[in-house]
Amino acid sequence: MQTLKDLRAKIQALETERARLMVEVESLRKAAESRVTTLEGEVGQMREEAKSLRELLGNSSKEIVSSSDVQKTQVLPSSS
């Protein structure tokens, strides 16, 4: 009978540990989901910044080419 009591105690300890681990896993899952949401927002913001910079640089490049054409002091190669 001592062995049966030991097995029951071990089973109870394992069930308690399992419950604790399940709570910990759920907590980690929620933290990971929160981090994913944050990172997705940051990526979106970076994409918007990159788009704005491309537009700004595109307009700046056109302005440089236009002013060079007007002055006829320097010939810029085309960017094709």
SULHUFEN-V531993 format. One record per backbone hydrogen bond with DSSP energy under -0.5 kcal/mol. CO is the residue of the C=O (numbers start at 1). NH is the residue of the N-H. If there is no record, write none. Layout:
# SULHUFEN-V531993
{{CO | NH} {CO | NH}}
This chain:
# SULHUFEN-V531993
{{1 | 5} {2 | 6} {3 | 7} {4 | 8} {5 | 9} {6 | 10} {7 | 11} {8 | 12} {9 | 13} {10 | 14} {11 | 15} {12 | 16} {13 | 17} {14 | 18} {15 | 19} {16 | 20} {17 | 21} {18 | 22} {19 | 23} {20 | 24} {21 | 25} {22 | 26} {23 | 27} {24 | 28} {25 | 29} {26 | 30} {27 | 31} {28 | 32} {29 | 33} {30 | 34} {31 | 35} {32 | 36} {33 | 37} {34 | 38} {35 | 39} {36 | 40} {37 | 41} {38 | 42} {39 | 43} {40 | 44} {41 | 45} {42 | 46} {43 | 47} {44 | 48} {45 | 49} {46 | 50} {47 | 51} {48 | 52} {49 | 53} {50 | 54} {51 | 55} {52 | 56} {53 | 57} {54 | 58} {55 | 59} {56 | 60} {57 | 61} {58 | 62} {59 | 63} {60 | 64} {61 | 65} {62 | 66} {63 | 67} {64 | 68} {65 | 69} {66 | 70} {67 | 71} {68 | 72} {68 | 73} {74 | 76}}
